[in-house]
Amino acid sequence: MPFAQSFCSAIPTLRLRAVLAFAAVAGACAAQAVEDPARAAGRGAAVTEVVAGDPPGPLAAKSFRQAREDGRARIIFFYVPSSGFAYRDREGNLTGVTVELLRDFASSVADTHGIQVEVAWVEEPRWADFYGYVRDSEGGVFGIGNVTITEARRAELDFSPPYLNNIAVLVTNEQVPELASMEEIGEAFAGLTALPYPGTLHEARLNAIRERWLPGIPIRPVASNDELVSRLASEAGYFGYIDVYNYWRARQAGQPLRRHPVGDDSSETFGVILPHGSDWTPVLREFFQAEGGYARSARFQELLRRHLGDELASLLSGG
């Protein structure tokens, strides 16, 4: 079997550090890479895009120092598909709040530093794999999966400044009566099954509830937010934590869910992630802090309204 074919279609998902530069990865995957015309208009000619095939795992791309010396760079954007944040529109183009944020960053790199940039988008629907791939990569690799900024994660990843607030909400089927206080959960949720999303803070929250109020209750891990919402909506036998925007969209779509506000956790902020110690981190920070702050800019507020709607945009941005 030719190397390119075997590399792109049958790479094992082992967590091994990449030993090839991303240019070599891209060359092997060239037959599967598809030019994405998504945002040719309105962008400088110095920025081009491709959509890569299946992620082979952690990748290695040029450092910022190398990119400046060479005058060109291929940077890798891993993303977790998420409605409103990283999704395909009706024409099949990749878009969303965080997708456009990274496009703006790529344009800033080209314009500010005179670097010819090629962006490679890599989809990874499994959040834990996405997180590990970015963590174990090298150089110009970035990740958007609405990752909550925590001190524990800072020990193994770099973060951008926060771009959005988050509220984690405790959710059941609407048939379950609303909790008046968390102290009642031991009785009210007895017999329910917890739905942890592995690798996330939502899993940690459910573990804390189990340890304090519901020891020994059954758990059923889920692989995605869509699966979590589907199970919660299917019957009254489950409970779990989801981000407020996922709850909001599920309710807008008519899903029979109930939020229990006494379980809300509004202490989170989201950031773009990079490999720990990446020399691209100061460049990303510079982009976020320019001209009064990207997250406060009219451009970013417009992206929030366009992709999330006015009410949800206001809730998440603290406006």
C-alpha positions in Angstrom: 0.0 0.0 0.0 1.5 3.5 -0.9 2.6 5.5 2.1 0.3 8.4 1.5 -2.8 6.1 1.4 -1.8 4.1 4.4 -0.9 7.3 6.4 -4.1 9.1 5.7 -6.6 6.3 5.9 -5.2 3.9 8.5 -3.2 5.9 11.0 -3.6 4.5 14.5 -5.0 6.9 17.0 -2.1 6.3 19.5 -0.9 9.2 21.5 2.6 9.4 20.1 4.3 12.6 19.6 4.6 13.5 15.9 8.1 13.2 14.5 7.2 14.6 11.1 6.9 18.2 10.2 3.4 19.2 9.2 4.5 19.8 5.7 5.3 16.1 5.4 1.9 15.2 6.9 0.1 17.5 4.5 2.1 16.1 1.6 1.0 12.6 2.5 -2.6 13.7 2.9 -2.7 15.8 -0.3 -4.9 13.4 -2.1 -7.5 13.9 0.7 -7.1 17.6 1.4 -9.8 19.7 -0.2 -9.4 23.4 -1.0 -12.0 25.3 1.1 -13.2 28.4 -0.8 -15.1 29.4 2.4 -13.5 32.8 2.9 -11.5 33.8 -0.1 -13.4 37.1 -0.4 -12.4 39.7 2.1 -9.1 38.0 3.1 -5.6 38.9 2.1 -4.0 36.9 -0.7 -1.4 35.9 1.9 -3.9 33.6 3.6 -5.1 30.4 2.0 -7.0 27.4 3.5 -7.3 23.7 3.1 -9.5 21.1 4.9 -7.4 18.2 6.0 -8.5 14.6 6.1 -8.9 12.5 9.2 -6.6 13.7 12.0 -3.6 11.4 12.5 -3.1 12.5 16.1 -0.6 15.1 17.4 1.1 17.1 14.7 4.2 19.2 14.3 4.1 22.6 12.5 6.6 25.4 12.2 7.4 27.5 15.2 6.7 31.2 14.9 10.5 31.9 14.7 10.8 29.5 11.7 7.7 31.1 10.1 9.3 34.6 10.3 12.6 33.4 8.9 10.9 31.6 6.0 8.2 34.2 5.4 5.6 31.5 5.2 3.9 29.0 7.5 1.2 26.3 7.5 -0.7 26.5 10.8 -3.1 23.9 12.0 -6.5 24.6 13.5 -8.0 21.6 15.2 -11.7 22.0 16.0 -14.6 20.2 17.6 -17.9 20.6 15.6 -20.3 22.7 17.6 -23.5 24.5 16.5 -22.9 28.2 16.3 -19.1 27.9 17.0 -17.7 25.5 14.4 -20.1 24.1 11.9 -21.0 23.8 8.2 -23.5 26.3 6.8 -26.1 25.5 4.1 -23.5 25.8 1.4 -21.2 23.4 3.2 -18.7 26.1 4.2 -17.0 25.9 7.6 -18.0 28.8 9.8 -19.0 29.8 13.3 -17.8 32.1 16.1 -14.5 30.4 16.8 -13.8 29.5 13.2 -14.1 33.1 12.2 -12.0 34.2 15.2 -9.1 32.0 14.0 -9.5 33.2 10.5 -9.2 36.8 11.8 -6.0 35.7 13.7 -4.5 34.1 10.5 -5.2 37.3 8.6 -3.6 39.3 11.4 -0.4 37.1 11.3 -0.2 37.7 7.5 -0.8 41.5 7.8 1.2 42.3 10.9 4.1 40.0 10.5 4.3 39.7 6.7 4.0 35.9 6.7 2.3 34.0 3.9 -0.1 31.7 5.8 -1.8 28.5 4.8 -4.4 27.3 7.3 -5.2 23.6 7.6 -8.5 22.8 9.3 -8.6 19.4 11.1 -11.9 18.1 12.5 -12.0 16.0 15.6 -15.5 15.3 17.0 -14.2 13.4 20.1 -13.4 16.2 22.6 -10.9 14.2 24.7 -8.9 13.2 21.6 -9.0 16.8 20.3 -7.6 18.0 23.6 -4.9 15.4 23.6 -3.9 16.0 20.0 -3.4 19.7 20.6 -1.6 19.2 23.9 0.9 16.7 22.4 1.5 18.7 19.2 4.4 21.1 18.4 4.6 24.5 16.9 1.8 26.3 15.1 -1.1 24.1 16.2 -4.2 25.6 17.7 -7.5 24.2 19.0 -11.0 25.5 19.3 -13.4 23.3 21.3 -14.7 25.8 23.8 -12.1 24.7 26.3 -12.6 26.0 29.8 -9.5 27.8 31.2 -8.3 26.2 34.4 -5.0 26.2 36.3 -4.7 22.5 36.0 -5.0 22.7 32.2 -2.5 25.6 32.1 0.1 23.1 33.4 -0.1 21.2 30.1 -1.5 23.7 27.6 -1.2 27.3 26.6 -4.3 29.4 26.4 -5.3 32.6 24.6 -6.9 35.3 26.7 -10.6 34.3 27.3 -13.0 35.0 24.5 -16.3 34.1 26.1 -18.0 33.4 29.4 -19.7 30.1 30.0 -22.5 28.8 32.3 -22.5 25.1 33.0 -26.1 24.0 33.6 -27.6 20.9 35.3 -30.2 19.4 33.0 -32.7 16.6 33.0 -35.8 15.6 31.0 -38.6 18.1 31.6 -40.6 15.4 33.4 -38.2 15.7 36.4 -39.4 18.4 38.8 -37.1 21.4 39.3 -34.7 21.2 42.2 -35.3 23.8 44.9 -31.7 23.3 46.3 -28.8 21.0 45.7 -29.3 19.5 49.1 -32.4 17.8 47.7 -30.7 16.1 44.8 -29.9 12.9 46.8 -33.7 12.2 47.0 -34.9 13.9 43.9 -32.4 12.2 41.5 -32.3 8.8 43.2 -32.6 6.2 40.5 -31.3 8.4 37.7 -28.2 7.7 35.7 -25.5 10.3 35.3 -24.2 11.1 31.8 -20.6 12.3 32.0 -18.8 13.7 29.0 -15.2 12.2 29.5 -12.4 14.6 29.9 -14.5 17.7 30.6 -15.3 19.7 33.7 -18.9 18.5 33.4 -17.6 15.0 34.2 -15.8 16.4 37.3 -19.0 18.2 38.4 -21.0 14.9 38.1 -18.3 13.1 40.0 -18.6 15.7 42.8 -22.4 15.2 43.0 -22.0 11.5 43.1 -19.4 11.7 45.9 -21.4 14.1 48.0 -25.1 13.3 47.5 -25.5 10.3 45.2 -22.9 7.6 46.0 -23.1 4.5 43.9 -25.5 5.9 41.2 -25.0 4.4 37.8 -23.1 6.4 35.1 -23.2 6.2 31.3 -20.5 8.1 29.5 -21.4 9.9 26.3 -19.2 10.7 23.3 -20.7 14.0 22.3 -23.0 16.9 23.3 -25.5 15.6 20.7 -25.6 12.2 22.4 -26.0 13.8 25.8 -28.9 16.0 24.7 -30.5 13.0 22.9 -30.4 10.8 26.0 -31.7 13.6 28.3 -34.6 14.2 25.9 -35.4 10.6 25.4 -36.6 9.8 29.0 -36.6 11.0 32.6 -34.0 8.5 33.7 -30.9 10.7 33.1 -29.2 13.9 34.3 -26.0 15.7 33.2 -24.2 19.0 32.8 -24.0 20.8 29.5 -22.9 24.3 28.4 -25.7 26.8 28.5 -25.6 27.4 24.7 -26.1 23.7 24.0 -29.1 23.7 26.4 -30.4 26.9 24.8 -30.2 25.5 21.3 -31.8 22.2 22.3 -34.7 24.1 23.8 -35.1 26.2 20.8 -35.3 23.0 18.7 -38.1 21.8 21.0 -36.2 19.2 23.0 -38.0 18.4 26.3 -35.3 19.4 28.7 -35.4 21.1 32.1 -32.6 23.3 33.6 -32.1 23.2 37.3 -30.7 26.7 38.1 -29.5 25.8 41.6 -26.9 23.7 39.9 -25.6 26.4 37.6 -21.8 27.1 37.5 -21.0 30.5 35.9 -17.4 30.7 36.9 -15.9 29.6 33.5 -14.3 31.3 30.6 -13.3 29.8 27.2 -9.9 30.1 25.5 -8.1 28.9 22.3 -5.6 26.2 23.2 -2.0 25.7 22.0 0.8 23.2 22.9 2.5 24.2 26.2 5.4 26.6 25.6 4.5 27.4 22.0 6.2 30.5 20.7 2.9 31.2 18.9 1.3 32.0 22.2 2.6 35.6 22.5 1.5 36.1 18.9 -2.1 35.0 19.7 -2.1 37.1 22.9 -1.0 40.1 20.9 -3.9 39.6 18.5 -6.4 39.3 21.4 -5.1 42.5 23.0 -4.8 44.7 20.0 -7.0 47.7 19.6 -8.7 47.5 22.9 -9.2 43.7 22.9 -10.6 41.4 20.3 -13.3 39.9 22.5 -14.7 43.4 23.1 -14.5 44.5 19.5 -17.5 45.3 17.3 -16.3 42.5 14.9 -16.5 39.8 17.6 -19.8 41.0 18.9 -21.2 40.9 15.4 -19.9 37.3 15.0 -21.7 36.3 18.3 -25.0 37.8 17.2 -24.8 36.3 13.7 -24.0 32.8 14.8 -25.7 32.6 18.2 -28.5 35.2 18.1 -28.9 38.4 20.1 -30.1 36.9 23.4 -27.6 34.1 23.7 -24.8 36.4 22.5 -25.6 38.9 25.3 -25.7 36.1 27.9 -22.4 34.6 27.0 -20.5 37.9 26.5 -21.8 39.3 29.7 -23.5 42.1 27.8 
